[in-house]
Amino acid sequence: MEAASSFAELAVRSGVPRLALLSGRGEPEAERAEQAVRDTGADLTILRSTWFMQNFSEDYMLEHVLSGEIRLPTGRCQCPLWTPTTSPTSRSRP
């Protein structure tokens, strides 16, 4: 939070008209950093990205990736389906 605040204050003092902050998903530390940047008075855009550039092949999603099915609360999807057998990198999977 202190780094975000210091950086934003320096940017505002240097004449930067607008800041964009890549934040978390509402975690307490992310919210504190967002507020610290807001407090500078800068024109601000906050991006709360999740799974940014995520390949889902690590940690708790690996089992789902390998099974060929990932279920997420996203509504209807009109995109082509991916399966481990059609992925060009599927041969490198454990």
Residue pairs with C-beta under 8 A, 6 or more apart in sequence:
1 29
1 32
1 33
1 36
2 36
4 21
4 33
4 36
4 37
5 33
5 36
5 37
5 39
5 40
8 19
8 21
8 36
8 37
8 40
8 42
9 40
11 19
11 40
11 42
12 19
12 40
12 41
12 42
16 42
17 42
17 43
18 42
18 43
18 44
18 45
19 37
19 40
19 42
19 43
19 44
19 45
20 44
20 45
20 46
20 47
21 33
21 34
21 37
21 44
21 45
21 46
21 47
22 47
22 49
22 52
23 30
23 33
23 34
23 46
23 47
23 48
23 49
24 30
24 48
25 48
25 50
26 48
30 48
34 46
37 44
37 46
38 44
56 62
56 64
56 65
56 70
57 65
57 93
61 70
64 70
64 71
65 84
65 93
66 84
66 93
66 94
68 83
68 84
68 85
84 90
84 93
